[in-house]
Amino acid sequence: MYVVRSRGDSGAPVSGSEILAINGVATLLLISRCLEHVSSDGGLRTRGFRLIERDFTVTCGPLLGLPFQYVVTS
């Protein structure tokens, strides 16, 4: 996971930074747990990743019990 755009707030990760954790949970764990619950179509393995990227706040966040506001570690 990477930061696409940063508003440049003081202390915010810069654009292009790798996201290592969200609210203290490692991104590799987040992704693997989310992929277990996000539907994928046939051989399109990238669909699950795209859904996580696009809809994190409505797919993975609630699934993992994360609050709506995230603390990103990069």
N, C-alpha and C positions, 0 to 999 in steps of 0.2 A: 504494500500500500504506500502511496506517495501523496504528498500535498500538491494538488493541482494549482490552486491559487491561494495566495496569502494576502490579507489586507494590510500587512505590514505593521500590525499592532505590536507594541513593545513586548518582547518575550514570545511572540507567536512564531511558529516554525516558518521558515522561508519556503517559497514555491520550489518544488522539486525535491524537498526533503523526504526521506523515507520515514514512514510512520512505524515506529517500533512497538508502540502500545497505545491502547485507548482505555482510559480510566484504570490504568495499571494492569490490564490484560494484554498479553503479547498478541500481536496481530496474527502470527501463525496459528495460534490457538483459536482466535476469533474466526479466521477464515475457515479452518477445518471444521469447526462446530457449525458454522453457518451453512457450509456446503452440504452438510448432512440433511438440512431442512429446506433448502432452496431447490425447486424443481429444475430439471434439465431435460432437454429434448434429445433423445437418441445419442448420437455421437458428438453433439455440440457441447463440449466440455467448458468452453469459455462462457456460455450463457450464465452459469451460476456465478462466475466472477463478475460479470457485467451487472447482474441483479444486485449483488452485494454492493458494488460500487455506486450504482444509481439509487438504490432504495435502502441504504443502510439503516436509516432511522425508522423504517417501517418493517424491515425484515429482520436483520440481525440484532439491532439494538434491543427491541422488546424481547426477542427470543433469549437473549443472554442476560436480561434483566438490567440493562444499562440505562441510566437516566437519559433524558433527551439532550442534556448539555454534556459535551464530551471534553475530557482533558487528554490532549494528544501529546505523546512523547515521541520526539524525533531525534 
